[in-house]
């Protein structure tokens, strides 16, 4: 019955495609992608909120966080089971895979990502894993956009644009923040789009936010109503908060990867790894129950008039009215959050770092402002610092200051905090960028040589395959031969440069036609001049392992038109600068989204 419904819907969409112009169909597609992503968000958020409410209810009866500690073990173990039995033993995590798909896979994202992320992240995060749902939401949205475009035979540019639509709709629906959704898609993923490409992305983001607002209960979303007036006298403290959030973003990024890499290196049964990691996570959640799940409920509590509620049903419940104990609890929770998230994802769970960044930022903002207030240095608006801190960590961790600024502005219901948001986000971004070249999600790609940044040239060069432009059919000569053979080769080929190799195929030099132009017209000199006498050591060589960015840099520094290529230390062929530039121009045309 369901298949029949979807086939009928596909027929209607196909008919619409035949009657519309490509641009009109793209606008329709952006709406449909936005609707699909919004319902994926609704499913994930509703499930996660229901489990949290259930755990909170049980904790109210038991008066201690037993259920909070048990559920993550179940959730991560079930996630590993699904990955191994249903998803062929692997699942990609993090938004970096979207960047890779756009650049290296012609914007083709596997169909299984349309459901794999929803199932696994709902088990992990929904059952208490200390991670976020936004990354799985974004990947699911991108998969919807990509597979929709594939189904209706849309071109690469439109496929890429619909991936951006899916990403924007996912973020917009998750936070009811359409502007932040658009900025996230462009600032983090599609770093090179024209102004005209904004329209479908905005349509999709607005659609996702609208559907989410209509269907999803507002209490499930992260939103704040309490906001104090901005006082310019507090600007020095916001500057300090910007520095602290920048350093905290570096702390989180480095320690998260240490934990995740530690688990990745362990060659043990995946179920054993899941049990070890989730058990350690359970211990942390038992001590710090606010680490359970996304943590959005505790963020809301933190910004309310009675943050002492965070200590209810914990080991520290007797001190709920002691502000110093509460402050220490919040500070300790803030520091161990990174390890909770690392254990969640490293042991086999699925989720992202978007929610943890907001969690860490809110706790740091509260901790700093409350500490300043308690020691009597100044009376700061704690709720404002709690919200602005989120923007600081988000900006520093993802290198996305615009997304951070407008996300917090939208979920707080106004732009009264725009100035402190801009101050904290920009300072945090500057500090994080100084010590961490790549954002958290792009680090993995960078280590594999597939880093994508806001530098358009670097992005395009990183997508070019060096093997596709190496010319391996160039004729070679031996150093002990005279120029007679070389002249014969020149007369029967279009080559202007020749590699000189010995019997072991080692490159010993190169001969360029221009260097022997005067000699080849003198028969005597041709006969009695040897290759070794006219060859030159190449200015530099290229390895087949070099990236195209390195190749172009070598062309620039050597001022050469041809450079020899070595594979495993042996001569392999030549790369022509003109062919490399033509490949760049071709790729540039195909990647420009209009």
KOLNU-399117 format. One record per residue (C-alpha): residue in one letter; x, y, z. Coordinates in pm, whole numbers, padded with zeros to 5 digits, always signed. Layout:
KOLNU-399117
(node "a" (X Y Z))
...
This chain:
KOLNU-399117
(node "x" (+00000 +00000 +00000))
(node "x" (+00282 +00238 +00097))
(node "x" (+00481 +00147 -00215))
(node "x" (+00178 +00213 -00428))
(node "x" (+00134 +00556 -00268))
(node "x" (+00496 +00651 -00327))
(node "x" (+00484 +00534 -00689))
(node "x" (+00181 +00752 -00749))
(node "x" (+00357 +01045 -00585))
(node "x" (+00666 +00988 -00801))
(node "x" (+00448 +00985 -01112))
(node "x" (+00294 +01319 -01014))
(node "x" (+00637 +01472 -00953))
(node "x" (+00766 +01334 -01285))
(node "x" (+00465 +01488 -01461))
(node "x" (+00536 +01820 -01291))
(node "x" (+00896 +01800 -01408))
(node "x" (+00784 +01756 -01768))
(node "x" (+00555 +02061 -01747))
(node "x" (+00792 +02296 -01562))
(node "x" (+01110 +02476 -01652))
(node "x" (+01426 +02344 -01478))
(node "x" (+01428 +02640 -01238))
(node "x" (+01060 +02598 -01150))
(node "x" (+01112 +02227 -01084))
(node "x" (+01412 +02309 -00867))
(node "x" (+01194 +02536 -00653))
(node "x" (+00934 +02259 -00620))
(node "x" (+01209 +02013 -00534))
(node "x" (+01340 +02241 -00260))
(node "x" (+00995 +02246 -00099))
(node "x" (+00960 +01867 -00113))
(node "x" (+01311 +01821 +00026))
(node "x" (+01228 +02062 +00309))
(node "x" (+00912 +01868 +00397))
(node "x" (+01096 +01533 +00396))
(node "x" (+01373 +01665 +00621))
(node "x" (+01125 +01822 +00861))
(node "x" (+00949 +01490 +00916))
(node "x" (+01283 +01319 +00976))
(node "x" (+01354 +01580 +01244))
(node "x" (+01009 +01531 +01396))
(node "x" (+01065 +01155 +01426))
(node "x" (+01408 +01191 +01582))
(node "x" (+01324 +01473 +01821))
(node "x" (+00997 +01320 +01937))
(node "x" (+01161 +00985 +02011))
(node "x" (+01453 +01143 +02198))
(node "x" (+01223 +01369 +02403))
(node "x" (+00989 +01080 +02489))
(node "x" (+01275 +00867 +02621))
(node "x" (+01410 +01159 +02823))
(node "x" (+01065 +01220 +02975))
(node "x" (+01035 +00849 +03058))
(node "x" (+01379 +00843 +03223))
(node "x" (+01298 +01159 +03421))
(node "x" (+00972 +01004 +03542))
(node "x" (+01148 +00685 +03657))
(node "x" (+01421 +00889 +03826))
(node "x" (+01151 +01078 +04016))
(node "x" (+01038 +00744 +04160))
(node "x" (+01382 +00591 +04226))
(node "x" (+01532 +00923 +04342))
(node "x" (+01863 +00829 +04175))
(node "x" (+01993 +00808 +03819))
(node "x" (+01984 +00430 +03774))
(node "x" (+01777 +00431 +03457))
(node "x" (+01990 +00711 +03308))
(node "x" (+02295 +00488 +03341))
(node "x" (+02138 +00175 +03198))
(node "x" (+01971 +00317 +02888))
(node "x" (+02289 +00441 +02710))
(node "x" (+02442 +00092 +02737))
(node "x" (+02133 -00052 +02572))
(node "x" (+02123 +00221 +02309))
(node "x" (+02487 +00198 +02199))
(node "x" (+02481 -00183 +02195))
(node "x" (+02166 -00181 +01981))
(node "x" (+02330 +00073 +01748))
(node "x" (+02630 -00155 +01699))
(node "x" (+02392 -00445 +01634))
(node "x" (+02203 -00251 +01365))
(node "x" (+02527 -00135 +01201))
(node "x" (+02666 -00489 +01185))
(node "x" (+02350 -00678 +01092))
(node "x" (+02161 -00426 +00877))
(node "x" (+02413 -00171 +00747))
(node "x" (+02691 -00408 +00635))
(node "x" (+02917 -00335 +00927))
(node "x" (+02985 +00034 +00872))
(node "x" (+02825 +00374 +00897))
(node "x" (+02974 +00712 +00818))
(node "x" (+02959 +00977 +01088))
(node "x" (+02995 +01353 +01073))
(node "x" (+02906 +01617 +00816))
(node "x" (+03249 +01584 +00652))
(node "x" (+03111 +01298 +00444))
(node "x" (+02877 +01545 +00274))
(node "x" (+03175 +01758 +00172))
(node "x" (+03348 +01448 +00040))
(node "x" (+03041 +01338 -00154))
(node "x" (+03002 +01680 -00318))
(node "x" (+03367 +01700 -00419))
(node "x" (+03467 +01340 -00489))
(node "x" (+03144 +01151 -00553))
(node "x" (+02962 +01395 -00785))
(node "x" (+02714 +01471 -00502))
(node "x" (+02603 +01108 -00490))
(node "x" (+02508 +00998 -00137))
(node "x" (+02408 +00632 -00079))
(node "x" (+02039 +00560 -00037))
(node "x" (+02093 +00389 +00297))
(node "x" (+02185 +00725 +00449))
(node "x" (+01819 +00824 +00412))
(node "x" (+01732 +00587 +00697))
(node "x" (+02061 +00469 +00852))
(node "x" (+02125 +00793 +01038))
(node "x" (+01770 +00815 +01171))
(node "x" (+01769 +00460 +01305))
(node "x" (+02116 +00457 +01461))
(node "x" (+02113 +00808 +01609))
(node "x" (+01766 +00758 +01757))
(node "x" (+01895 +00446 +01935))
(node "x" (+02215 +00613 +02052))
(node "x" (+02100 +00963 +02148))
(node "x" (+01737 +00876 +02212))
(node "x" (+01845 +00622 +02471))
(node "x" (+02081 +00862 +02643))
(node "x" (+02408 +00868 +02447))
(node "x" (+02581 +01199 +02515))
(node "x" (+02578 +01335 +02160))
(node "x" (+02356 +01539 +01929))
(node "x" (+02100 +01461 +01663))
(node "x" (+02186 +01753 +01434))
(node "x" (+02468 +01582 +01245))
(node "x" (+02254 +01275 +01163))
(node "x" (+01971 +01512 +01070))
(node "x" (+02199 +01706 +00834))
(node "x" (+02331 +01387 +00670))
(node "x" (+01976 +01254 +00631))
(node "x" (+01866 +01582 +00474))
(node "x" (+02161 +01575 +00235))
(node "x" (+02080 +01214 +00142))
(node "x" (+01717 +01309 +00071))
(node "x" (+01831 +01590 -00156))
(node "x" (+02090 +01380 -00339))
(node "x" (+01868 +01078 -00398))
(node "x" (+01572 +01293 -00501))
(node "x" (+01794 +01459 -00762))
(node "x" (+01925 +01123 -00880))
(node "x" (+01573 +00984 -00911))
(node "x" (+01470 +01267 -01142))
(node "x" (+01797 +01272 -01343))
(node "x" (+01903 +01617 -01228))
(node "x" (+02249 +01752 -01311))
(node "x" (+02545 +01778 -01072))
(node "x" (+02483 +02144 -00993))
(node "x" (+02120 +02080 -00902))
(node "x" (+02210 +01768 -00702))
(node "x" (+02457 +01973 -00502))
(node "x" (+02206 +02249 -00451))
(node "x" (+01943 +02004 -00325))
(node "x" (+02199 +01863 -00083))
(node "x" (+02232 +02218 +00050))
(node "x" (+01853 +02242 +00067))
(node "x" (+01836 +01924 +00274))
(node "x" (+02104 +02046 +00512))
(node "x" (+01940 +02387 +00557))
(node "x" (+01597 +02233 +00611))
(node "x" (+01736 +01991 +00871))
(node "x" (+01893 +02264 +01086))
(node "x" (+01594 +02495 +01034))
(node "x" (+01349 +02226 +01146))
(node "x" (+01560 +02114 +01442))
(node "x" (+01575 +02465 +01593))
(node "x" (+01293 +02648 +01415))
(node "x" (+01572 +02871 +01284))
(node "x" (+01552 +02908 +00903))
(node "x" (+01820 +03178 +00875))
(node "x" (+02069 +02966 +01071))
(node "x" (+01983 +02671 +00846))
(node "x" (+02064 +02870 +00532))
(node "x" (+02388 +03003 +00679))
(node "x" (+02499 +02660 +00800))
(node "x" (+02447 +02509 +00454))
(node "x" (+02649 +02785 +00289))
(node "x" (+02909 +02860 +00555))
(node "x" (+03001 +02502 +00645))
(node "x" (+02915 +02290 +00341))
(node "x" (+02859 +02486 +00020))
(node "x" (+03135 +02743 +00049))
(node "x" (+03102 +02862 -00311))
(node "x" (+02750 +02948 -00425))
(node "x" (+02612 +03236 -00625))
(node "x" (+02342 +03468 -00494))
(node "x" (+02079 +03300 -00711))
(node "x" (+02144 +02970 -00534))
(node "x" (+02020 +03121 -00208))
(node "x" (+01658 +03114 -00324))
(node "x" (+01595 +02735 -00325))
(node "x" (+01800 +02695 -00006))
(node "x" (+01590 +02963 +00165))
(node "x" (+01268 +02805 +00040))
(node "x" (+01373 +02466 +00176))
(node "x" (+01482 +02609 +00512))
(node "x" (+01158 +02803 +00550))
(node "x" (+00956 +02492 +00459))
(node "x" (+01142 +02277 +00711))
(node "x" (+01100 +02531 +00988))
(node "x" (+00729 +02578 +00910))
(node "x" (+00647 +02205 +00910))
(node "x" (+00843 +02156 +01230))
(node "x" (+00667 +02448 +01400))
(node "x" (+00324 +02314 +01299))
(node "x" (+00376 +01947 +01391))
(node "x" (+00641 +01945 +01662))
(node "x" (+00558 +02046 +02019))
(node "x" (+00742 +02368 +02106))
(node "x" (+00865 +02222 +02435))
(node "x" (+01076 +01971 +02240))
(node "x" (+01270 +02243 +02060))
(node "x" (+01557 +02439 +02214))
(node "x" (+01417 +02786 +02273))
(node "x" (+01451 +03062 +02532))
(node "x" (+01206 +03329 +02636))
(node "x" (+01397 +03484 +02924))
(node "x" (+01640 +03750 +02808))
(node "x" (+01780 +04049 +02992))
(node "x" (+01863 +04386 +02839))
(node "x" (+02211 +04417 +02691))
(node "x" (+02431 +04652 +02893))
(node "x" (+02736 +04789 +02710))
(node "x" (+02921 +04811 +03043))
(node "x" (+02951 +04431 +03032))
(node "x" (+03145 +04429 +02702))
(node "x" (+03482 +04353 +02875))
(node "x" (+03327 +04042 +03027))
(node "x" (+03191 +03933 +02689))
(node "x" (+03542 +03973 +02548))
(node "x" (+03676 +03746 +02823))
(node "x" (+03396 +03497 +02750))
(node "x" (+03498 +03500 +02382))
(node "x" (+03854 +03407 +02479))
(node "x" (+03732 +03134 +02715))
(node "x" (+03497 +02981 +02457))
(node "x" (+03774 +02982 +02196))
(node "x" (+04007 +02795 +02431))
(node "x" (+03725 +02560 +02535))
(node "x" (+03654 +02481 +02169))
(node "x" (+04019 +02382 +02122))
(node "x" (+04005 +02173 +02442))
(node "x" (+03692 +01994 +02321))
(node "x" (+03819 +01935 +01968))
(node "x" (+04150 +01783 +02072))
(node "x" (+04023 +01568 +02357))
(node "x" (+03724 +01442 +02161))
(node "x" (+03951 +01317 +01886))
(node "x" (+04187 +01159 +02138))
(node "x" (+03903 +00956 +02289))
(node "x" (+03755 +00862 +01952))
(node "x" (+04093 +00762 +01807))
(node "x" (+04175 +00556 +02115))
(node "x" (+03867 +00342 +02056))
(node "x" (+03929 +00328 +01682))
(node "x" (+04273 +00173 +01742))
(node "x" (+04137 -00103 +01964))
(node "x" (+04120 -00423 +01762))
(node "x" (+03847 -00591 +01964))
(node "x" (+03499 -00723 +01903))
(node "x" (+03262 -00430 +01830))
(node "x" (+03014 -00548 +02093))
(node "x" (+03289 -00567 +02354))
(node "x" (+03404 -00218 +02254))
(node "x" (+03045 -00093 +02284))
(node "x" (+03003 -00243 +02630))
(node "x" (+03332 -00100 +02757))
(node "x" (+03270 +00249 +02620))
(node "x" (+02903 +00265 +02718))
(node "x" (+02981 +00137 +03069))
(node "x" (+03230 +00419 +03119))
(node "x" (+02969 +00658 +02982))
(node "x" (+02711 +00513 +03222))
(node "x" (+02943 +00585 +03513))
(node "x" (+02981 +00948 +03405))
(node "x" (+02603 +00985 +03363))
(node "x" (+02545 +00831 +03706))
(node "x" (+02761 +01103 +03861))
(node "x" (+02654 +01381 +03623))
(node "x" (+02297 +01298 +03505))
(node "x" (+02283 +01611 +03287))
(node "x" (+02516 +01433 +03042))
(node "x" (+02221 +01211 +02944))
(node "x" (+02113 +01257 +02580))
(node "x" (+02135 +01586 +02393))
(node "x" (+02127 +01789 +02713))
(node "x" (+01887 +02054 +02585))
(node "x" (+01656 +02021 +02884))
(node "x" (+01940 +02099 +03121))
(node "x" (+02036 +02402 +02908))
(node "x" (+01683 +02534 +02948))
(node "x" (+01698 +02469 +03323))
(node "x" (+02029 +02653 +03343))
(node "x" (+01880 +02970 +03199))
(node "x" (+01576 +02962 +03429))
(node "x" (+01538 +03123 +03771))
(node "x" (+01607 +02795 +03959))
(node "x" (+01912 +02619 +03805))
(node "x" (+01944 +02422 +04129))
(node "x" (+01694 +02179 +03972))
(node "x" (+01995 +02028 +03794))
(node "x" (+02096 +01869 +04124))
(node "x" (+01758 +01703 +04179))
(node "x" (+01779 +01322 +04183))
(node "x" (+02159 +01329 +04180))
(node "x" (+02424 +01238 +04437))
(node "x" (+02436 +01609 +04524))
(node "x" (+02062 +01665 +04576))
(node "x" (+02113 +01777 +04938))
(node "x" (+02315 +02076 +04813))
(node "x" (+02067 +02204 +04554))
(node "x" (+02042 +02541 +04729))
(node "x" (+02416 +02582 +04773))
(node "x" (+02531 +02806 +04489))
(node "x" (+02899 +02713 +04521))
(node "x" (+02827 +02339 +04504))
(node "x" (+02602 +02401 +04203))
(node "x" (+02879 +02602 +04037))
(node "x" (+03134 +02326 +04096))
(node "x" (+02889 +02068 +03962))
(node "x" (+02835 +02274 +03646))
(node "x" (+03211 +02329 +03603))
(node "x" (+03288 +01959 +03643))
(node "x" (+03008 +01862 +03404))
(node "x" (+03142 +02111 +03152))
(node "x" (+03490 +01957 +03163))
(node "x" (+03381 +01592 +03132))
(node "x" (+03125 +01654 +02855))
(node "x" (+03390 +01599 +02589))
(node "x" (+03476 +01258 +02730))
(node "x" (+03109 +01161 +02747))
(node "x" (+03065 +01254 +02379))
(node "x" (+03390 +01082 +02281))
(node "x" (+03286 +00762 +02461))
(node "x" (+02943 +00772 +02297))
(node "x" (+03071 +00796 +01941))
(node "x" (+03403 +00615 +01985))
(node "x" (+03243 +00301 +02129))
(node "x" (+03009 +00262 +01832))
(node "x" (+02722 +00504 +01887))
(node "x" (+02606 +00752 +01625))
(node "x" (+02549 +01123 +01673))
(node "x" (+02719 +01456 +01632))
(node "x" (+02893 +01738 +01815))
(node "x" (+02645 +02017 +01743))
(node "x" (+02439 +01964 +02060))
(node "x" (+02747 +01902 +02278))
(node "x" (+02891 +02234 +02158))
(node "x" (+02574 +02416 +02267))
(node "x" (+02577 +02225 +02595))
(node "x" (+02939 +02315 +02665))
(node "x" (+02884 +02678 +02566))
(node "x" (+02583 +02727 +02789))
(node "x" (+02756 +02568 +03089))
(node "x" (+03071 +02775 +03033))
(node "x" (+02867 +03097 +02995))
(node "x" (+02678 +03021 +03317))
(node "x" (+02992 +02919 +03506))
(node "x" (+03184 +03234 +03411))
(node "x" (+02903 +03483 +03477))
(node "x" (+02796 +03315 +03801))
(node "x" (+03154 +03305 +03927))
(node "x" (+03202 +03676 +03854))
(node "x" (+02874 +03751 +04034))
(node "x" (+02949 +03533 +04338))
(node "x" (+03292 +03684 +04399))
(node "x" (+03136 +04030 +04379))
(node "x" (+03336 +04154 +04082))
(node "x" (+03018 +04251 +03894))
(node "x" (+02654 +04150 +03875))
(node "x" (+02621 +03998 +03529))
(node "x" (+02302 +03892 +03344))
(node "x" (+02359 +03518 +03381))
(node "x" (+02091 +03410 +03134))
(node "x" (+02248 +03628 +02862))
(node "x" (+02594 +03485 +02920))
(node "x" (+02449 +03134 +02918))
(node "x" (+02301 +03190 +02572))
(node "x" (+02593 +03383 +02426))
(node "x" (+02836 +03113 +02545))
(node "x" (+02663 +02867 +02313))
(node "x" (+02744 +03084 +02013))
(node "x" (+03107 +03105 +02121))
(node "x" (+03166 +02728 +02132))
(node "x" (+02966 +02665 +01816))
(node "x" (+03168 +02927 +01630))
(node "x" (+03502 +02797 +01756))
(node "x" (+03432 +02429 +01710))
(node "x" (+03274 +02441 +01364))
(node "x" (+03444 +02760 +01238))
(node "x" (+03099 +02895 +01159))
(node "x" (+03056 +03234 +01330))
(node "x" (+02759 +03349 +01120))
(node "x" (+02566 +03030 +01188))
(node "x" (+02640 +03063 +01560))
(node "x" (+02529 +03426 +01576))
(node "x" (+02199 +03382 +01396))
(node "x" (+02113 +03046 +01550))
(node "x" (+02127 +03187 +01903))
(node "x" (+01953 +03505 +01789))
(node "x" (+01667 +03301 +01644))
(node "x" (+01621 +03056 +01931))
(node "x" (+01618 +03342 +02182))
(node "x" (+01332 +03505 +01995))
(node "x" (+01501 +03831 +01903))
(node "x" (+01818 +04016 +01819))
(node "x" (+01872 +04201 +02147))
(node "x" (+02195 +04007 +02206))
(node "x" (+02336 +04068 +01858))
(node "x" (+02632 +04278 +01975))
(node "x" (+02758 +04033 +02243))
(node "x" (+02692 +03743 +02004))
(node "x" (+02912 +03907 +01742))
(node "x" (+03186 +03985 +01996))
(node "x" (+03201 +03638 +02150))
(node "x" (+03163 +03446 +01823))
(node "x" (+03429 +03641 +01636))
(node "x" (+03685 +03621 +01919))
(node "x" (+03622 +03250 +01970))
(node "x" (+03653 +03184 +01596))
(node "x" (+03978 +03382 +01573))
(node "x" (+04139 +03198 +01865))
(node "x" (+04023 +02854 +01751))
(node "x" (+04134 +02919 +01393))
(node "x" (+04477 +03026 +01518))
(node "x" (+04543 +02691 +01686))
(node "x" (+04316 +02459 +01485))
(node "x" (+04342 +02508 +01108))
(node "x" (+04037 +02293 +01040))
(node "x" (+03702 +02263 +01213))
(node "x" (+03627 +01948 +01413))
(node "x" (+03433 +01777 +01133))
(node "x" (+03691 +01859 +00865))
(node "x" (+03992 +01737 +01064))
(node "x" (+03940 +01377 +00956))
(node "x" (+03931 +01476 +00590))
(node "x" (+04245 +01685 +00633))
(node "x" (+04441 +01389 +00766))
(node "x" (+04342 +01191 +00456))
(node "x" (+04441 +01477 +00226))
(node "x" (+04082 +01574 +00144))
(node "x" (+04045 +01896 +00342))
(node "x" (+03785 +02149 +00228))
(node "x" (+03805 +02511 +00335))
(node "x" (+03662 +02848 +00241))
(node "x" (+03950 +02885 -00007))
(node "x" (+03784 +02817 -00340))
(node "x" (+04105 +02733 -00528))
(node "x" (+04216 +02486 -00260))
(node "x" (+03877 +02318 -00263))
(node "x" (+03877 +02267 -00639))
(node "x" (+04237 +02150 -00653))
(node "x" (+04171 +01899 -00374))
(node "x" (+03901 +01738 -00587))
(node "x" (+04123 +01683 -00892))
(node "x" (+04268 +01336 -00941))
(node "x" (+04639 +01356 -01021))
(node "x" (+04635 +01021 -01205))
(node "x" (+04387 +01158 -01459))
(node "x" (+04631 +01422 -01591))
(node "x" (+04958 +01226 -01586))
(node "x" (+05078 +01147 -01939))
(node "x" (+05250 +00809 -01919))
(node "x" (+05311 +00761 -02292))
(node "x" (+05602 +01004 -02320))
(node "x" (+05905 +00854 -02500))
(node "x" (+06225 +00826 -02296))
(node "x" (+06596 +00821 -02378))
(node "x" (+06908 +00669 -02218))
(node "x" (+07194 +00888 -02091))
(node "x" (+07457 +00690 -02291))
(node "x" (+07281 +00736 -02627))
(node "x" (+07383 +01008 -02867))
(node "x" (+07147 +01270 -03003))
(node "x" (+07072 +01075 -03321))
(node "x" (+06795 +00879 -03152))
(node "x" (+06660 +01190 -02983))
(node "x" (+06642 +01379 -03314))
(node "x" (+06457 +01083 -03464))
(node "x" (+06208 +01085 -03178))
(node "x" (+06151 +01458 -03214))
(node "x" (+06085 +01425 -03586))
(node "x" (+05823 +01152 -03533))
(node "x" (+05640 +01288 -03227))
(node "x" (+05496 +01605 -03079))
(node "x" (+05703 +01582 -02762))
(node "x" (+05910 +01880 -02655))
(node "x" (+06046 +01727 -02335))
(node "x" (+06204 +01385 -02278))
(node "x" (+06284 +01197 -01960))
(node "x" (+06634 +01050 -01936))
(node "x" (+06622 +00716 -01752))
(node "x" (+06882 +00446 -01684))
(node "x" (+06837 +00069 -01713))
(node "x" (+06659 +00059 -01374))
(node "x" (+06407 +00321 -01489))
(node "x" (+06549 +00577 -01249))
(node "x" (+06504 +00936 -01363))
(node "x" (+06851 +01089 -01410))
(node "x" (+06756 +01404 -01601))
(node "x" (+06536 +01571 -01862))
(node "x" (+06604 +01712 -02207))
(node "x" (+06393 +01995 -02347))
(node "x" (+06376 +02063 -02718))
(node "x" (+06461 +02431 -02666))
(node "x" (+06789 +02336 -02498))
(node "x" (+06917 +02143 -02802))
(node "x" (+06765 +02350 -03081))
(node "x" (+07105 +02475 -03204))
(node "x" (+07268 +02132 -03187))
(node "x" (+07018 +01924 -03384))
(node "x" (+07084 +02109 -03708))
(node "x" (+07457 +02019 -03694))
(node "x" (+07502 +01659 -03808))
(node "x" (+07852 +01629 -03660))
(node "x" (+07749 +01751 -03318))
(node "x" (+07438 +01529 -03321))
(node "x" (+07652 +01223 -03386))
(node "x" (+07917 +01293 -03121))
(node "x" (+07706 +01451 -02847))
(node "x" (+07559 +01224 -02582))
(node "x" (+07233 +01264 -02395))
(node "x" (+07417 +01292 -02064))
(node "x" (+07598 +01599 -02196))
(node "x" (+07281 +01799 -02265))
(node "x" (+07039 +01670 -02002))
(node "x" (+06951 +01879 -01701))
(node "x" (+06845 +01789 -01350))
(node "x" (+06471 +01864 -01325))
(node "x" (+06384 +02169 -01116))
(node "x" (+06160 +01945 -00907))
(node "x" (+05966 +01621 -00938))
(node "x" (+05610 +01519 -00859))
(node "x" (+05507 +01210 -00668))
(node "x" (+05185 +01026 -00750))
(node "x" (+05102 +01072 -00382))
(node "x" (+05113 +01451 -00406))
(node "x" (+04788 +01648 -00397))
(node "x" (+04701 +01877 -00685))
(node "x" (+04756 +02177 -00460))
(node "x" (+05116 +02064 -00408))
(node "x" (+05153 +01998 -00783))
(node "x" (+05040 +02350 -00874))
(node "x" (+05267 +02497 -00608))
(node "x" (+05562 +02312 -00763))
(node "x" (+05474 +02446 -01108))
(node "x" (+05463 +02796 -00963))
(node "x" (+05800 +02778 -00786))
(node "x" (+05986 +02591 -01062))
(node "x" (+05852 +02808 -01349))
(node "x" (+05841 +02489 -01558))
(node "x" (+05583 +02392 -01820))
(node "x" (+05641 +02018 -01767))
(node "x" (+05732 +01827 -01454))
(node "x" (+05832 +01458 -01435))
(node "x" (+05627 +01224 -01215))
(node "x" (+05772 +00947 -00998))
(node "x" (+05588 +00643 -00870))
(node "x" (+05767 +00450 -00595))
(node "x" (+06083 +00642 -00683))
(node "x" (+06080 +00537 -01051))
(node "x" (+05996 +00748 -01357))
(node "x" (+05624 +00729 -01437))
(node "x" (+05537 +01013 -01678))
(node "x" (+05495 +01389 -01713))
(node "x" (+05236 +01644 -01608))
(node "x" (+05185 +01942 -01834))
(node "x" (+05097 +02269 -01664))
(node "x" (+04855 +02357 -01945))
(node "x" (+04669 +02027 -01904))
(node "x" (+04655 +02076 -01525))
(node "x" (+04510 +02425 -01568))
(node "x" (+04254 +02299 -01818))
(node "x" (+04146 +02030 -01570))
(node "x" (+04110 +02303 -01307))
(node "x" (+03897 +02521 -01537))
(node "x" (+03675 +02228 -01631))
(node "x" (+03622 +02139 -01266))
(node "x" (+03555 +02503 -01180))
(node "x" (+03276 +02522 -01438))
(node "x" (+03117 +02200 -01314))
(node "x" (+03132 +02301 -00945))
(node "x" (+02996 +02653 -00978))
(node "x" (+02642 +02649 -00835))
(node "x" (+02416 +02905 -00997))
